Amino acid sequence: MVPLSLSSDTQSKNSLKIAIIGQGAIGGLLASQCHNLGYNYQLLLRNKTLVKPNFSLQIEDIRQQVTQIQPKTCQIDQAKNFDLLILPIKAYQVLAALKSMQKNIQPHQVIVLLHNGMGTIEQVKQLLPDNPCVAATTSYGAFKPAPAYVKQTGLGETHLGWINSPEPEQVEEIEKILTNLLPPSSWHQDITIALWNKLTINAVINPLTAIHNIKNGELNERKYTGEIEKTCSEICSIMQQLNYSVQLKDLLKRVNQVIEKTANNYSSMHQDIYHGRKTEIEYINGYVVQKGKELGVGVKANQELFNQIKALEKKQ
Ligand SMILES: NC(=O)c1ccc[n+]([C@@H]2O[C@H](COP(=O)([O-])OP(=O)(O)OC[C@H]3O[C@@H](n4cnc5c(N)ncnc54)[C@H](OP(=O)(O)O)[C@@H]3O)[C@@H](O)[C@H]2O)c1
């Protein structure tokens, strides 16, 4: 996976136990990196038949080199023995996954949210108010062409921040571990700004590419400019109401940069609709609509995108 140069010191000093929920695309990249770094980790699975000593995953990195790993596995509702619980799962899967293991979660265990969309922080705060919690977002790319095969499609970067931090002496050790997982990583004093920035990109590119059945780059066409601007402008007004210092031109610039950079890609929502899967729309434009209503900000463009994706999901 990602070429890394870490001192053996970093590896040997990590005694924390990591649990990764699922064996998905991003989860597979994390598992591979834990394997490379010699971390103590296991996968928490919901499918009992996969929990076995010879469980294996093949990971194809960006240079098309394939590594086979054999992580320890545990049924999710039996998992107890971990310090860090990473959730590289869809936003709409977070609450159910945490509820399925809630009886075994201890207040010192650190929850790490790693997904697109927003809205799960509120859910975790309600369900597990005492647990330390990190929220993160990554631009790495991966997919699973087969059930036990993860293909990395792009390098990226990761942004992380504490929502609820543990004792100061624990913070350093945990940050060191998480920093190494999907590098380069940046820690933010207020991660919600990075999450809103990513949400803006997803709220534009994901639904529009899914609705029009196009690659990201086609959003450069003039006919999409108005809709992109309206969608961003509503999010910008919400962010300003929430006291983030943000300008519409900066949000648009960021969105356009991603459209350019990923011109040849199909977005995840495009792929979800194309393959008849549930999308993360409720945690993307749905979250924008909810916040807009709470704050009295107009969200017509986001509501329209939300409705169109829900209609496409219903047709499946
Ligand atoms: N893939 C990418 O390139 C990429 C890039 C950036 C961000 N993201 C974001 O990262 C998040 C994860 O995406 P992904 O593509 O890695 O998803 P994914 O491949 O669908 O993986 C999700 C995994 O979570 C597991 N899971 C879900 N609920 C569970 C539960 N209750 N208990 C146990 N396991 C559970 C699934 O298990 P089963 O195998 O049993 O279904 C699956 O293995 C999403 O928010 C996505 O938008 C993805």
The ligand as a Gaussian input file, in Angstrom:
#p B3LYP/6-31G(d) Opt

LIG

0 1
 N      -14.093000       3.744000      -1.289000
 C      -13.569000       4.938000      -1.486000
 O      -12.810000       5.162000      -2.436000
 C      -13.854000       6.064000      -0.521000
 C      -13.083000       7.225000      -0.606000
 C      -13.311000       8.249000       0.301000
 C      -14.314000       8.128000       1.239000
 N      -15.057000       6.990000       1.286000
 C      -16.099000       6.900000       2.306000
 O      -15.672000       5.949000       3.275000
 C      -16.806000       5.267000       3.816000
 C      -16.626000       3.757000       3.606000
 O      -16.629000       3.510000       2.213000
 P      -16.198000       2.131000       1.568000
 O      -16.171000       2.367000       0.107000
 O      -14.996000       1.596000       2.242000
 O      -17.479000       1.228000       1.942000
 P      -17.696000      -0.318000       1.732000
 O      -16.681000      -0.879000       0.803000
 O      -19.141000      -0.497000       1.419000
 O      -17.400000      -0.932000       3.167000
 C      -18.267000      -0.872000       4.236000
 C      -17.953000      -2.060000       5.129000
 O      -18.609000      -1.842000       6.353000
 C      -19.152000      -3.064000       6.782000
 N      -20.266000      -2.835000       7.685000
 C      -21.307000      -2.008000       7.535000
 N      -22.138000      -2.073000       8.591000
 C      -21.586000      -2.983000       9.429000
 C      -21.980000      -3.523000      10.688000
 N      -23.096000      -3.137000      11.289000
 N      -21.172000      -4.420000      11.256000
 C      -20.059000      -4.857000      10.645000
 N      -19.637000      -4.398000       9.447000
 C      -20.397000      -3.481000       8.855000
 C      -19.603000      -3.727000       5.508000
 O      -19.767000      -5.073000       5.802000
 P      -20.331000      -6.172000       4.813000
 O      -19.118000      -6.603000       4.025000
 O      -20.842000      -7.220000       5.754000
 O      -21.394000      -5.514000       3.999000
 C      -18.438000      -3.408000       4.583000
 O      -17.404000      -4.364000       4.716000
 C      -18.026000       5.849000       3.065000
 O      -18.556000       6.921000       3.802000
 C      -17.424000       6.383000       1.783000
 O      -18.194000       7.431000       1.208000
 C      -14.847000       5.939000       0.440000

